[in-house]
């Protein structure tokens, strides 16, 4: 019988209970999970030479560490490129209200650091829904001459695509590369505090595609040479610099990174 193995027993111990008749859920720890389909030991048994299918339920961006008695510890992580395209399309709706707004225009205080279009989903009538485009409110607490209405609903934002952040892209200077079989597999350099970084090429391509980071190569006394993503019709995307007087591809002239950064 397949069972759900919980990594930390506290997940089952402190899980909120099911709502009662009034809709109120039990406090954490008052109704722990004791289902026979849930294994809270944190252990499962495997035998040599016998494959064991294992499905992991993970939070995007997290790692899972597997410890066995005979082999070194193994870390399994979710790469950003596997989940970023899907997560970028998610737009949660937040329950909010009651809100006092004009009959024609919905004005609400909106955060300045979130770029996107905000919408207010509310019931215009008991059986119908209406979606209003939210206009940012002003600091002036003024009521219109026309009557206002109060409503409860859901506030949702459609985020602006990351590729529209070109003017504020963070410059990243690449001073070393790591190669394998003549192919660049990682970009290295120094952070602002002097520490080192080493970014795999697939992750660098993802960061460049977001528009928030601009990778470049710059030798002393020369101008910056931008790194671009090349997407061939066949094969995987790769990186190269814009051709200049120094080299057709400045990445080829960078020193090899032999350190584990």
C-alpha positions in Angstrom: 0.0 0.0 0.0 1.4 3.4 -1.0 1.7 5.9 1.8 2.5 9.5 2.2 5.9 9.9 4.0 6.2 13.2 5.8 9.8 14.5 6.1 9.1 16.3 9.4 6.7 14.7 11.9 5.7 18.3 13.0 3.7 18.6 9.8 1.3 16.0 10.9 1.4 17.0 14.6 0.7 20.7 14.1 -1.6 20.5 11.0 -4.9 22.4 11.5 -7.9 20.1 11.9 -10.9 20.1 9.6 -13.6 22.8 10.2 -16.4 22.0 12.5 -20.1 22.6 11.9 -19.6 26.4 12.5 -16.7 26.6 10.0 -14.0 27.1 12.6 -10.8 25.0 12.3 -9.1 23.4 15.3 -6.0 25.0 16.7 -2.6 23.5 15.5 -1.8 20.4 17.5 -5.4 19.8 18.7 -6.2 17.4 16.0 -3.0 15.8 14.6 -3.1 13.6 11.4 -3.3 9.9 12.3 -4.4 8.4 9.0 -3.0 5.0 8.1 -2.1 6.4 4.7 0.4 8.9 6.4 3.8 7.8 7.7 5.3 10.3 10.1 8.5 8.4 10.9 10.5 10.2 8.2 12.0 6.8 7.1 11.3 4.4 4.2 13.0 1.1 3.4 14.8 0.2 0.2 16.6 -3.0 -0.9 19.7 -3.2 -3.1 18.8 -3.7 -6.8 15.1 -3.0 -6.3 13.9 0.3 -7.8 11.5 2.3 -5.6 9.4 5.0 -7.3 9.4 8.2 -5.2 7.2 11.2 -5.8 8.4 14.4 -4.0 6.0 17.2 -3.0 8.3 20.2 -2.8 8.2 24.0 -2.5 9.6 25.7 -5.6 13.2 26.6 -5.1 13.7 24.2 -2.2 16.1 21.2 -1.8 15.7 17.7 -0.4 18.6 15.9 1.2 18.6 12.1 1.2 20.8 10.4 3.8 21.7 6.7 3.5 24.0 4.5 5.5 26.2 3.3 2.6 26.5 6.2 0.1 27.2 10.0 0.5 24.3 12.4 1.2 22.4 13.4 -1.9 20.8 16.7 -2.5 17.9 17.1 -5.0 16.8 20.6 -5.8 14.2 22.3 -8.0 15.9 24.5 -10.6 14.4 27.9 -11.2 14.1 27.1 -14.9 11.7 24.2 -14.1 9.1 26.3 -12.3 9.7 30.0 -13.2 7.6 30.1 -16.3 4.6 28.5 -14.5 4.9 30.5 -11.3 5.2 33.8 -13.3 1.7 33.2 -14.7 0.1 32.7 -11.2 -1.8 35.6 -9.8 -3.4 35.0 -6.4 -6.6 36.8 -5.5 -6.8 38.3 -2.0 -10.1 38.6 -0.2 -10.7 42.3 0.8 -13.4 44.5 2.0 -15.7 46.1 2.7 -14.4 48.8 0.3 -16.1 52.2 -0.2 -15.7 53.2 -3.9 -17.4 55.3 -6.6 -20.1 53.9 -8.7 -18.1 54.2 -11.9 -14.5 54.1 -10.6 -12.8 51.8 -8.1 -10.0 53.6 -6.3 -7.9 51.7 -3.8 -4.5 52.2 -2.1 -2.0 50.1 -4.1 1.6 49.1 -3.4 4.1 51.1 -5.4 6.7 48.3 -5.7 4.4 45.9 -7.5 4.2 46.5 -11.2 1.0 45.3 -12.8 -2.7 45.9 -13.5 -5.0 45.5 -10.4 -8.5 44.3 -10.7 -11.4 44.2 -8.2 -13.8 41.2 -8.5 -17.1 41.8 -6.8 -20.7 40.8 -7.0 -22.7 43.4 -8.9 -25.8 41.4 -8.0 -26.4 38.2 -6.0 -26.0 36.0 -9.1 -23.5 37.9 -11.2 -19.8 39.0 -10.9 -18.2 42.2 -12.1 -14.5 43.0 -12.6 -13.4 46.6 -12.2 -10.0 48.0 -13.1 -8.5 49.5 -9.9 -7.3 53.1 -10.1 -4.6 54.1 -7.5 -6.1 56.3 -4.8 -4.6 59.7 -4.0 -3.5 60.9 -0.5 -6.5 63.3 -0.5 -9.4 61.9 1.5 -12.1 63.4 -0.6 -15.6 61.9 -1.3 -17.2 62.4 -4.7 -20.4 64.4 -5.0 -22.2 61.3 -6.2 -23.2 58.5 -3.8 -20.6 55.8 -3.0 -21.2 52.1 -2.6 -19.6 49.5 -0.3 -18.7 46.1 -1.5 -16.6 43.0 -0.6 -14.6 41.1 -3.1 -11.3 39.9 -4.3 -8.2 42.0 -5.3 -6.0 40.5 -8.0 -3.0 41.8 -9.9 -1.8 40.8 -13.4 2.0 41.3 -13.1 3.9 43.1 -15.8 6.2 40.7 -17.6 9.8 40.7 -16.3 11.1 41.5 -19.7 9.9 45.1 -19.3 12.5 45.9 -16.7 15.3 46.6 -19.2 16.1 50.1 -17.9 16.7 48.8 -14.4 18.7 45.6 -15.2 21.4 44.8 -12.7 24.8 44.7 -14.4 26.8 41.5 -13.7 30.4 41.4 -14.8 31.8 37.9 -15.8 35.5 37.5 -15.3 35.9 33.7 -15.4 34.2 30.7 -17.0 34.0 27.1 -16.3 34.2 24.9 -19.4 33.6 21.2 -20.2 34.6 19.7 -23.5 35.2 23.1 -24.9 31.8 24.4 -24.0 31.1 27.1 -21.4 28.9 25.5 -18.7 29.1 28.3 -16.0 29.9 32.0 -15.6 32.0 33.2 -12.7 32.9 36.6 -11.2 32.9 38.7 -8.0 30.0 40.2 -6.1 30.1 43.7 -4.8 31.3 42.6 -1.4 34.3 40.7 -2.9 32.8 37.2 -2.6 32.7 34.9 -5.6 29.8 33.6 -7.7 29.5 30.8 -10.2 26.3 30.6 -12.1 25.4 27.6 -14.4 24.7 28.6 -18.0 21.0 27.5 -17.9 20.4 29.6 -14.8 22.2 32.6 -16.4 20.0 32.3 -19.5 17.0 32.3 -17.3 18.2 35.4 -15.4 19.0 37.2 -18.7 15.6 36.3 -20.1 13.9 37.9 -17.1 15.3 41.3 -18.1 16.5 42.0 -14.6 20.1 41.1 -15.1 22.6 42.1 -17.8 25.7 40.0 -18.0 28.8 41.5 -19.7 32.6 41.0 -20.1 35.0 44.0 -19.6 38.7 43.8 -19.7 40.8 46.7 -18.1 40.8 49.7 -20.3 38.1 48.5 -22.6 34.4 49.0 -22.9 31.7 46.5 -21.8 30.9 43.7 -24.2 27.4 42.4 -23.6 26.7 38.7 -23.3 23.8 37.4 -25.5 21.7 34.3 -25.6 21.9 32.3 -28.8 19.0 30.0 -29.5 19.7 27.7 -32.4 16.9 25.9 -34.3 18.4 22.7 -33.1 20.2 22.1 -29.8 20.3 23.9 -26.5 20.7 27.7 -26.1 24.2 28.9 -25.3 25.9 32.2 -24.5 28.4 34.3 -26.4 29.4 38.0 -26.4 28.7 40.5 -29.1 31.7 40.5 -31.5 34.1 43.4 -31.1 37.7 44.4 -32.0 39.2 42.0 -29.3 37.5 38.7 -30.1 34.4 37.3 -31.9 33.5 35.8 -28.5 35.1 37.3 -25.4 34.1 34.3 -23.3 36.7 32.2 -25.0 39.5 34.5 -23.7 38.4 34.5 -20.0 40.5 32.3 -17.6 39.2 29.0 -16.4 37.5 28.8 -13.0 39.0 25.8 -11.1 37.6 26.7 -7.7 34.5 25.5 -6.0 32.7 28.8 -5.3 
